[in-house]
Amino acid sequence: MAQHQDGAHGHDAHGGHGSLKSYVIGFVLSIILTIIPLVLVLNDYVEGTAANVVLLVTAVLQFLVQLLFFMHLREENKPRYNLMSLLLGLLIVLTIVLGSIWIMTYNTVAH
């Protein structure tokens, strides 16, 4: 017999992908994590290194919110193909960024 499914997307009634509540929570957290650095930097509450730290921390938190609430990495069953694809993508991006920085730093042309 067919398993009871929830909605038109065919998700199991016992879990599946996120609910409206989890999407709203993720959306609200994303908005908050966007407003915090915007207010702090534009109103000159933080400057220089402190501004960079605030931007970096909120960006990492924003990334985690996106992964957990919208990409459903915590709900994924074994094997974790989404997580493996994400890690491969991060490795490729990190290689490109660090390689570009290395080339720009050490590419000195003697005249």
DOMIBA-222798 format. One record per atom (N, C-alpha, C, O, CB): x, y, z. Coordinates in nm, 2 decimals, always signed. Glycine has a CB too. Layout:
<nodes>
((X Y Z))
...
</nodes>
This chain:
<nodes>
((+0.08 -0.12 +0.00))
((+0.00 +0.00 +0.00))
((+0.09 +0.12 +0.00))
((+0.20 +0.12 +0.05))
((-0.09 +0.00 +0.12))
((+0.03 +0.23 -0.05))
((+0.11 +0.36 -0.06))
((+0.11 +0.42 +0.08))
((+0.02 +0.41 +0.16))
((+0.04 +0.45 -0.16))
((+0.22 +0.49 +0.11))
((+0.24 +0.56 +0.23))
((+0.17 +0.69 +0.23))
((+0.16 +0.75 +0.12))
((+0.39 +0.58 +0.26))
((+0.11 +0.73 +0.34))
((+0.04 +0.86 +0.35))
((+0.14 +0.97 +0.32))
((+0.24 +0.98 +0.37))
((-0.03 +0.88 +0.48))
((+0.09 +1.06 +0.22))
((+0.18 +1.17 +0.19))
((+0.11 +1.30 +0.22))
((-0.01 +1.31 +0.22))
((+0.22 +1.16 +0.04))
((+0.19 +1.40 +0.24))
((+0.14 +1.53 +0.28))
((+0.16 +1.63 +0.16))
((+0.27 +1.66 +0.12))
((+0.22 +1.59 +0.40))
((+0.05 +1.69 +0.11))
((+0.06 +1.79 +0.01))
((+0.09 +1.74 -0.13))
((+0.09 +1.62 -0.15))
((+0.16 +1.89 +0.05))
((+0.10 +1.83 -0.22))
((+0.12 +1.80 -0.36))
((+0.26 +1.76 -0.39))
((+0.29 +1.71 -0.50))
((+0.08 +1.91 -0.45))
((+0.36 +1.78 -0.30))
((+0.50 +1.76 -0.33))
((+0.54 +1.62 -0.30))
((+0.65 +1.58 -0.33))
((+0.58 +1.85 -0.25))
((+0.45 +1.54 -0.24))
((+0.48 +1.40 -0.21))
((+0.58 +1.38 -0.09))
((+0.65 +1.27 -0.09))
((+0.54 +1.34 -0.33))
((+0.58 +1.46 +0.00))
((+0.67 +1.45 +0.12))
((+0.60 +1.36 +0.22))
((+0.47 +1.36 +0.23))
((+0.70 +1.58 +0.18))
((+0.68 +1.28 +0.29))
((+0.62 +1.20 +0.40))
((+0.55 +1.28 +0.50))
((+0.60 +1.39 +0.53))
((+0.73 +1.11 +0.46))
((+0.45 +1.23 +0.56))
((+0.38 +1.30 +0.67))
((+0.46 +1.31 +0.80))
((+0.43 +1.39 +0.88))
((+0.25 +1.24 +0.70))
((+0.57 +1.23 +0.81))
((+0.65 +1.22 +0.93))
((+0.78 +1.30 +0.92))
((+0.87 +1.26 +0.99))
((+0.67 +1.08 +0.96))
((+0.79 +1.39 +0.84))
((+0.92 +1.47 +0.83))
((+0.93 +1.53 +0.70))
((+0.87 +1.64 +0.68))
((+1.03 +1.37 +0.85))
((+1.00 +1.47 +0.60))
((+1.01 +1.53 +0.47))
((+1.09 +1.67 +0.48))
((+1.17 +1.69 +0.57))
((+0.88 +1.55 +0.41))
((+1.05 +1.76 +0.39))
((+1.12 +1.89 +0.39))
((+1.05 +1.98 +0.49))
((+0.95 +1.94 +0.55))
((+1.11 +1.95 +0.25))
((+1.10 +2.10 +0.50))
((+1.06 +2.19 +0.60))
((+0.91 +2.23 +0.59))
((+0.85 +2.23 +0.49))
((+1.14 +2.31 +0.59))
((+0.86 +2.27 +0.71))
((+0.73 +2.32 +0.72))
((+0.72 +2.47 +0.70))
((+0.83 +2.53 +0.69))
((+0.67 +2.28 +0.86))
((+0.61 +2.52 +0.69))
((+0.59 +2.67 +0.68))
((+0.66 +2.74 +0.80))
((+0.72 +2.84 +0.78))
((+0.44 +2.71 +0.67))
((+0.64 +2.68 +0.92))
((+0.70 +2.73 +1.04))
((+0.86 +2.74 +1.02))
((+0.91 +2.85 +1.06))
((+0.67 +2.65 +1.16))
((+0.92 +2.64 +0.97))
((+1.07 +2.64 +0.96))
((+1.11 +2.74 +0.86))
((+1.21 +2.81 +0.87))
((+1.12 +2.50 +0.93))
((+1.03 +2.75 +0.75))
((+1.06 +2.85 +0.65))
((+1.05 +3.00 +0.70))
((+1.13 +3.08 +0.67))
((+0.97 +2.83 +0.52))
((+0.95 +3.02 +0.78))
((+0.93 +3.15 +0.84))
((+1.04 +3.18 +0.93))
((+1.09 +3.30 +0.93))
((+0.79 +3.16 +0.91))
((+1.08 +3.09 +1.02))
((+1.19 +3.11 +1.11))
((+1.32 +3.14 +1.04))
((+1.39 +3.23 +1.07))
((+1.21 +2.98 +1.20))
((+1.35 +3.06 +0.93))
((+1.46 +3.08 +0.85))
((+1.46 +3.22 +0.78))
((+1.57 +3.29 +0.78))
((+1.48 +2.98 +0.75))
((+1.35 +3.26 +0.73))
((+1.33 +3.39 +0.67))
((+1.36 +3.50 +0.77))
((+1.43 +3.60 +0.74))
((+1.20 +3.40 +0.60))
((+1.30 +3.49 +0.89))
((+1.31 +3.60 +0.99))
((+1.46 +3.60 +1.04))
((+1.51 +3.71 +1.05))
((+1.22 +3.57 +1.11))
((+1.52 +3.49 +1.06))
((+1.66 +3.49 +1.10))
((+1.75 +3.55 +0.99))
((+1.84 +3.62 +1.02))
((+1.71 +3.35 +1.13))
((+1.72 +3.52 +0.86))
((+1.79 +3.58 +0.75))
((+1.78 +3.73 +0.75))
((+1.88 +3.81 +0.73))
((+1.75 +3.52 +0.62))
((+1.66 +3.78 +0.77))
((+1.64 +3.93 +0.77))
((+1.71 +3.99 +0.89))
((+1.78 +4.09 +0.87))
((+1.48 +3.96 +0.79))
((+1.71 +3.93 +1.01))
((+1.78 +3.98 +1.12))
((+1.93 +3.98 +1.10))
((+2.00 +4.08 +1.13))
((+1.75 +3.90 +1.25))
((+1.98 +3.88 +1.04))
((+2.12 +3.87 +1.02))
((+2.17 +3.96 +0.90))
((+2.29 +3.98 +0.88))
((+2.16 +3.73 +0.98))
((+2.07 +4.01 +0.83))
((+2.11 +4.11 +0.73))
((+2.10 +4.25 +0.79))
((+2.18 +4.34 +0.75))
((+2.01 +4.10 +0.61))
((+2.00 +4.28 +0.87))
((+1.98 +4.41 +0.93))
((+2.10 +4.44 +1.03))
((+2.14 +4.56 +1.04))
((+1.85 +4.42 +1.00))
((+2.14 +4.34 +1.11))
((+2.24 +4.37 +1.22))
((+2.37 +4.44 +1.16))
((+2.40 +4.55 +1.20))
((+2.28 +4.24 +1.29))
((+2.44 +4.38 +1.06))
((+2.56 +4.44 +1.01))
((+2.53 +4.57 +0.94))
((+2.61 +4.67 +0.94))
((+2.63 +4.35 +0.92))
((+2.41 +4.58 +0.87))
((+2.38 +4.70 +0.80))
((+2.36 +4.82 +0.89))
((+2.42 +4.92 +0.87))
((+2.24 +4.68 +0.72))
((+2.29 +4.80 +1.00))
((+2.27 +4.90 +1.10))
((+2.41 +4.94 +1.17))
((+2.44 +5.06 +1.19))
((+2.17 +4.86 +1.21))
((+2.48 +4.84 +1.21))
((+2.61 +4.86 +1.28))
((+2.71 +4.94 +1.19))
((+2.78 +5.03 +1.24))
((+2.67 +4.73 +1.33))
((+2.72 +4.90 +1.07))
((+2.82 +4.96 +0.98))
((+2.77 +5.10 +0.93))
((+2.85 +5.20 +0.93))
((+2.85 +4.87 +0.86))
((+2.65 +5.11 +0.89))
((+2.60 +5.24 +0.83))
((+2.59 +5.35 +0.94))
((+2.60 +5.47 +0.90))
((+2.47 +5.22 +0.77))
((+2.57 +5.31 +1.06))
((+2.56 +5.41 +1.17))
((+2.69 +5.43 +1.24))
((+2.70 +5.50 +1.35))
((+2.45 +5.37 +1.27))
((+2.80 +5.38 +1.19))
((+2.93 +5.39 +1.24))
((+2.95 +5.34 +1.39))
((+3.03 +5.40 +1.46))
((+2.98 +5.53 +1.23))
((+2.87 +5.24 +1.42))
((+2.89 +5.18 +1.56))
((+3.02 +5.10 +1.56))
((+3.08 +5.09 +1.66))
((+2.77 +5.09 +1.59))
((+3.05 +5.04 +1.45))
((+3.18 +4.96 +1.43))
((+3.25 +5.01 +1.31))
((+3.19 +5.05 +1.21))
((+3.15 +4.81 +1.43))
((+3.38 +5.01 +1.31))
((+3.46 +5.05 +1.20))
((+3.58 +4.96 +1.19))
((+3.62 +4.89 +1.28))
((+3.51 +5.20 +1.22))
((+3.65 +4.96 +1.08))
((+3.77 +4.89 +1.05))
((+3.76 +4.74 +1.08))
((+3.67 +4.67 +1.02))
((+3.88 +4.94 +1.14))
((+3.85 +4.69 +1.16))
((+3.85 +4.54 +1.19))
((+3.73 +4.49 +1.25))
((+3.68 +4.38 +1.22))
((+3.97 +4.51 +1.27))
((+3.67 +4.57 +1.34))
((+3.55 +4.53 +1.41))
((+3.43 +4.52 +1.31))
((+3.35 +4.42 +1.32))
((+3.51 +4.63 +1.52))
((+3.43 +4.61 +1.21))
((+3.32 +4.60 +1.11))
((+3.34 +4.47 +1.02))
((+3.25 +4.40 +0.99))
((+3.33 +4.72 +1.02))
((+3.47 +4.44 +0.99))
((+3.50 +4.32 +0.91))
((+3.46 +4.19 +0.99))
((+3.40 +4.10 +0.94))
((+3.65 +4.31 +0.88))
((+3.48 +4.19 +1.12))
((+3.45 +4.08 +1.21))
((+3.30 +4.06 +1.21))
((+3.24 +3.95 +1.20))
((+3.51 +4.10 +1.35))
((+3.22 +4.17 +1.23))
((+3.08 +4.17 +1.24))
((+3.02 +4.12 +1.10))
((+2.93 +4.03 +1.10))
((+3.02 +4.31 +1.27))
((+3.08 +4.17 +0.99))
((+3.03 +4.12 +0.86))
((+3.06 +3.97 +0.84))
((+2.98 +3.90 +0.79))
((+3.10 +4.20 +0.75))
((+3.18 +3.93 +0.88))
((+3.22 +3.79 +0.86))
((+3.13 +3.70 +0.95))
((+3.08 +3.59 +0.90))
((+3.36 +3.77 +0.89))
((+3.11 +3.73 +1.07))
((+3.03 +3.65 +1.16))
((+2.89 +3.64 +1.12))
((+2.83 +3.53 +1.11))
((+3.04 +3.70 +1.31))
((+2.83 +3.75 +1.08))
((+2.69 +3.75 +1.04))
((+2.68 +3.67 +0.90))
((+2.57 +3.61 +0.88))
((+2.63 +3.89 +1.03))
((+2.78 +3.68 +0.82))
((+2.77 +3.61 +0.69))
((+2.78 +3.46 +0.71))
((+2.71 +3.39 +0.65))
((+2.89 +3.66 +0.60))
((+2.86 +3.42 +0.80))
((+2.87 +3.27 +0.83))
((+2.74 +3.23 +0.90))
((+2.69 +3.12 +0.86))
((+2.99 +3.25 +0.93))
((+2.68 +3.30 +0.99))
((+2.56 +3.27 +1.05))
((+2.45 +3.26 +0.94))
((+2.36 +3.17 +0.94))
((+2.52 +3.36 +1.16))
((+2.45 +3.36 +0.85))
((+2.35 +3.36 +0.74))
((+2.37 +3.23 +0.65))
((+2.27 +3.17 +0.61))
((+2.37 +3.49 +0.65))
((+2.49 +3.19 +0.63))
((+2.52 +3.07 +0.55))
((+2.46 +2.95 +0.62))
((+2.40 +2.86 +0.56))
((+2.67 +3.06 +0.53))
((+2.48 +2.94 +0.75))
((+2.43 +2.83 +0.83))
((+2.28 +2.83 +0.83))
((+2.21 +2.72 +0.82))
((+2.48 +2.83 +0.97))
((+2.21 +2.94 +0.84))
((+2.07 +2.95 +0.84))
((+2.02 +2.90 +0.71))
((+1.92 +2.82 +0.70))
((+2.02 +3.10 +0.86))
((+2.08 +2.94 +0.60))
((+2.04 +2.90 +0.46))
((+2.05 +2.74 +0.45))
((+1.96 +2.68 +0.40))
((+2.12 +2.96 +0.36))
((+2.16 +2.69 +0.50))
((+2.18 +2.54 +0.49))
((+2.08 +2.47 +0.57))
((+2.02 +2.37 +0.53))
((+2.32 +2.51 +0.54))
((+2.05 +2.51 +0.69))
((+1.96 +2.44 +0.78))
((+1.82 +2.46 +0.75))
((+1.74 +2.36 +0.76))
((+1.99 +2.48 +0.93))
((+1.77 +2.58 +0.72))
((+1.63 +2.60 +0.71))
((+1.58 +2.59 +0.56))
((+1.46 +2.56 +0.54))
((+1.60 +2.74 +0.76))
((+1.67 +2.62 +0.46))
((+1.62 +2.61 +0.33))
((+1.68 +2.50 +0.24))
((+1.61 +2.46 +0.15))
((+1.66 +2.74 +0.26))
((+1.80 +2.45 +0.28))
((+1.86 +2.34 +0.20))
((+1.84 +2.21 +0.27))
((+1.88 +2.10 +0.22))
((+2.00 +2.37 +0.17))
((+1.78 +2.21 +0.39))
((+1.74 +2.09 +0.47))
((+1.85 +1.99 +0.49))
((+1.83 +1.87 +0.48))
((+1.63 +2.02 +0.39))
((+1.98 +2.04 +0.51))
((+2.09 +1.95 +0.53))
((+2.07 +1.87 +0.66))
((+2.12 +1.75 +0.67))
((+2.22 +2.02 +0.54))
((+2.00 +1.92 +0.76))
((+1.99 +1.84 +0.89))
((+1.89 +1.73 +0.87))
((+1.88 +1.64 +0.96))
((+1.95 +1.94 +1.00))
((+1.80 +1.74 +0.77))
((+1.69 +1.64 +0.75))
((+1.73 +1.53 +0.65))
((+1.65 +1.44 +0.63))
((+1.57 +1.71 +0.71))
((+1.85 +1.54 +0.59))
((+1.89 +1.45 +0.49))
((+1.92 +1.31 +0.54))
((+1.99 +1.30 +0.64))
((+2.01 +1.51 +0.41))
((+1.87 +1.21 +0.47))
((+1.90 +1.07 +0.51))
((+2.04 +1.03 +0.45))
((+2.09 +1.10 +0.37))
((+1.79 +0.98 +0.47))
((+2.08 +0.91 +0.49))
((+2.21 +0.86 +0.43))
((+2.18 +0.81 +0.29))
((+2.06 +0.77 +0.27))
((+2.27 +0.75 +0.52))
((+2.27 +0.81 +0.20))
((+2.39 +0.89 +0.19))
((+2.36 +1.03 +0.17))
((+2.26 +1.07 +0.11))
((+2.48 +0.83 +0.08))
((+2.45 +1.12 +0.22))
((+2.42 +1.26 +0.23))
((+2.48 +1.33 +0.10))
((+2.58 +1.40 +0.11))
((+2.49 +1.32 +0.36))
((+2.41 +1.31 -0.01))
((+2.46 +1.36 -0.14))
((+2.46 +1.51 -0.14))
((+2.55 +1.58 -0.20))
((+2.37 +1.31 -0.25))
((+2.36 +1.58 -0.08))
((+2.35 +1.72 -0.08))
((+2.47 +1.78 +0.00))
((+2.53 +1.88 -0.05))
((+2.22 +1.78 -0.01))
((+2.51 +1.72 +0.11))
((+2.62 +1.77 +0.19))
((+2.75 +1.74 +0.11))
((+2.84 +1.83 +0.11))
((+2.63 +1.69 +0.32))
((+2.77 +1.63 +0.05))
((+2.89 +1.60 -0.03))
((+2.90 +1.70 -0.15))
((+3.01 +1.75 -0.18))
((+2.89 +1.46 -0.08))
((+2.79 +1.73 -0.21))
((+2.79 +1.83 -0.32))
((+2.83 +1.97 -0.27))
((+2.90 +2.04 -0.34))
((+2.66 +1.83 -0.40))
((+2.77 +2.00 -0.16))
((+2.81 +2.13 -0.10))
((+2.95 +2.14 -0.07))
((+3.02 +2.24 -0.10))
((+2.72 +2.16 +0.02))
((+3.01 +2.04 +0.00))
((+3.15 +2.04 +0.03))
((+3.24 +2.05 -0.09))
((+3.34 +2.12 -0.09))
((+3.19 +1.92 +0.12))
((+3.20 +1.97 -0.20))
((+3.28 +1.98 -0.32))
((+3.28 +2.12 -0.38))
((+3.38 +2.18 -0.42))
((+3.23 +1.88 -0.42))
((+3.16 +2.18 -0.38))
((+3.14 +2.32 -0.43))
((+3.23 +2.42 -0.35))
((+3.29 +2.51 -0.40))
((+3.00 +2.36 -0.43))
((+3.22 +2.40 -0.21))
((+3.31 +2.49 -0.13))
((+3.46 +2.47 -0.15))
((+3.53 +2.57 -0.16))
((+3.28 +2.46 +0.02))
((+3.50 +2.35 -0.18))
((+3.64 +2.32 -0.21))
((+3.68 +2.39 -0.34))
((+3.79 +2.45 -0.35))
((+3.66 +2.17 -0.22))
((+3.59 +2.38 -0.44))
((+3.62 +2.44 -0.57))
((+3.63 +2.60 -0.55))
((+3.72 +2.66 -0.60))
((+3.52 +2.40 -0.67))
((+3.53 +2.65 -0.48))
((+3.53 +2.80 -0.46))
((+3.65 +2.84 -0.38))
((+3.72 +2.94 -0.42))
((+3.40 +2.84 -0.39))
((+3.69 +2.77 -0.28))
((+3.80 +2.80 -0.19))
((+3.93 +2.79 -0.28))
((+4.02 +2.88 -0.26))
((+3.81 +2.71 -0.07))
((+3.94 +2.69 -0.36))
((+4.06 +2.68 -0.45))
((+4.07 +2.80 -0.54))
((+4.18 +2.85 -0.56))
((+4.05 +2.55 -0.52))
((+3.96 +2.84 -0.60))
((+3.96 +2.95 -0.70))
((+4.00 +3.08 -0.63))
((+4.08 +3.15 -0.67))
((+3.83 +2.96 -0.77))
((+3.94 +3.10 -0.51))
((+3.96 +3.23 -0.44))
((+4.11 +3.23 -0.39))
((+4.18 +3.33 -0.41))
((+3.87 +3.24 -0.32))
((+4.15 +3.13 -0.32))
((+4.29 +3.13 -0.26))
((+4.39 +3.13 -0.38))
((+4.50 +3.19 -0.36))
((+4.31 +3.00 -0.18))
((+4.36 +3.05 -0.49))
((+4.45 +3.06 -0.60))
((+4.46 +3.19 -0.66))
((+4.57 +3.24 -0.70))
((+4.41 +2.96 -0.71))
((+4.35 +3.26 -0.67))
((+4.35 +3.40 -0.73))
((+4.43 +3.49 -0.64))
((+4.51 +3.58 -0.69))
((+4.21 +3.45 -0.75))
((+4.41 +3.48 -0.51))
((+4.48 +3.57 -0.41))
((+4.63 +3.54 -0.42))
((+4.72 +3.63 -0.42))
((+4.43 +3.55 -0.27))
((+4.67 +3.41 -0.43))
((+4.81 +3.37 -0.44))
((+4.87 +3.43 -0.57))
((+4.98 +3.48 -0.56))
((+4.83 +3.22 -0.44))
((+4.80 +3.42 -0.68))
((+4.85 +3.47 -0.80))
((+4.87 +3.62 -0.80))
((+4.97 +3.67 -0.84))
((+4.76 +3.43 -0.92))
((+4.77 +3.69 -0.75))
((+4.78 +3.84 -0.74))
((+4.89 +3.88 -0.64))
((+4.95 +3.99 -0.67))
((+4.64 +3.90 -0.69))
((+4.91 +3.80 -0.54))
((+5.02 +3.84 -0.44))
((+5.16 +3.82 -0.50))
((+5.24 +3.90 -0.48))
((+5.00 +3.77 -0.31))
((+5.18 +3.70 -0.56))
((+5.31 +3.67 -0.60))
((+5.34 +3.68 -0.75))
((+5.45 +3.63 -0.79))
((+5.34 +3.53 -0.56))
((+5.26 +3.74 -0.82))
((+5.28 +3.76 -0.96))
((+5.35 +3.90 -0.99))
((+5.29 +4.00 -1.03))
((+5.14 +3.76 -1.04))
((+5.48 +3.89 -0.96))
((+5.56 +4.02 -0.98))
((+5.64 +4.00 -1.11))
((+5.70 +3.90 -1.13))
((+5.65 +4.04 -0.86))
((+5.62 +4.10 -1.19))
((+5.69 +4.10 -1.32))
((+5.81 +4.20 -1.31))
((+5.79 +4.32 -1.28))
((+5.59 +4.14 -1.44))
((+5.93 +4.14 -1.33))
((+6.05 +4.23 -1.32))
((+6.06 +4.30 -1.46))
((+6.06 +4.25 -1.56))
((+6.18 +4.14 -1.29))
((+6.09 +4.43 -1.45))
((+6.11 +4.52 -1.57))
((+6.25 +4.55 -1.59))
((+6.28 +4.62 -1.68))
((+6.02 +4.64 -1.56))
</nodes>
